Amino acid sequence: CKDTAQQSIRVNASPAIDCMDFEVKLGNSLKLDVKLLSNESASYTYQWQPAAGLDNPNILAPTVLSATQDMTYSLYVTNAEGCVSTCNVHVTALPDITVPDVLTPNSDGKNDKWEIKGIEKYPEVEVHVYNRYGDRIFFSKGYADKWDGTRDGRPVPSATYYYVIK
């Protein structure tokens, strides 16, 4: 005896998410503007975890109401067939920087280097220091080496100096 059977198999695609990270100033709100790479469907459901601090954890692009610290959120997108895609979104809360107005490089342990509070959160920062004639006397990318009041290894005279932080 011979027999033949036929079966249709339907393969459903999982939702595709364009996952990205965000930066926001500390205390500000931010829309998590995540995009779908697949065609969005009305049957998709969204769940963000943790939900704390989000205006609506059940939509594609919720708003972080007030960024108080760095946070990683996970987005789960489920289609009508039950296929789930996950995306992790890291939000970096960037602090304001505090620029001191004094530098006294006299080796007493106080203000010997120009310590800019909060600048470590800006790894691509550029710090330029100029004298009153507009000559650049210090430059640092990332500000790993803090200005110590010298130019080419020699102390600069007591004076007013100008800075640009990009």
Secondary structure, DSSP 8 states (H G I E B T S, - for coil): ----------------EE---EEEETT--EE---EESS---TT-EEEEES-TTBS-TTSSS-EES---S-EEEEEEEE-TT--EEEEEEEEEEE---B--S----SSSSSSSS---BTGGG-TT-EEEEE-TTS-EEEEEESS-S---SEETTEE--SS--EEEE-
